[in-house]
């Protein structure tokens, strides 16, 4: 098996949420005017993407986590 790349959108709880703080938590563990973080995460393709989503969704001040794209990485 190879490496899979997930493109994930992380929506904050509100417009006043400090995205730098959320970003720090994301790095540590791995719409209507709102800003969002879009990150790329490389995982073993045997691993279930829901593990990554669930982990990110538990971060304080995160409203939702959505995988936008899932594809095999070559190279």
C-alpha positions in Angstrom: 0.0 0.0 0.0 1.1 3.6 -0.5 0.5 7.1 0.8 -2.9 8.8 0.5 -3.3 12.6 0.7 -6.4 14.1 2.3 -7.4 17.7 1.7 -9.3 18.8 4.8 -11.4 21.9 5.6 -11.5 22.8 9.3 -14.3 25.3 10.1 -13.9 27.4 13.3 -16.8 27.9 15.8 -17.2 31.6 14.9 -15.7 34.6 13.2 -13.8 35.6 16.4 -12.0 32.2 16.7 -8.2 32.6 16.6 -7.2 30.4 13.6 -3.6 30.5 14.7 -4.5 28.7 17.9 -6.5 26.1 16.0 -3.6 25.7 13.6 -1.2 25.1 16.5 -3.5 22.3 17.8 -3.7 20.8 14.3 0.1 20.8 13.9 0.5 19.3 17.3 -1.9 16.4 16.6 -0.7 15.7 13.2 -19.2 30.2 4.4 -20.8 33.2 5.4 -17.8 35.3 5.9 -16.0 32.7 8.1 -12.4 31.9 7.4 -11.3 28.3 7.5 -8.1 26.3 7.5 -7.4 24.0 4.6 -4.7 21.5 5.2 -3.1 18.6 3.4 -2.3 15.5 5.4 -0.4 12.4 4.2 -1.5 9.1 5.8 -1.0 5.5 5.1 -3.8 4.5 2.8 -4.6 1.5 5.0 -5.6 4.0 7.7 -9.2 5.0 7.9 -9.7 8.7 7.1 -12.3 9.0 9.9 -9.5 8.6 12.5 -8.0 11.8 11.2 -11.3 13.6 11.0 -12.3 12.5 14.5 -9.0 13.6 15.9 -9.2 17.1 14.3 -12.9 17.5 15.3 -11.9 17.1 19.0 -9.7 20.3 18.9 -11.1 23.1 20.9 -12.9 25.8 18.9 -13.3 23.6 15.8 -16.9 23.6 14.5 -16.5 21.0 11.8 -14.0 18.9 9.8 -14.7 17.9 6.2 -12.5 15.8 3.8 -12.6 17.7 0.5 -10.4 15.3 -1.5 -8.8 11.9 -1.0 -6.3 10.5 -3.5 -3.3 8.3 -3.8 0.1 10.1 -3.8 2.6 9.0 -6.3 6.3 9.7 -6.4 
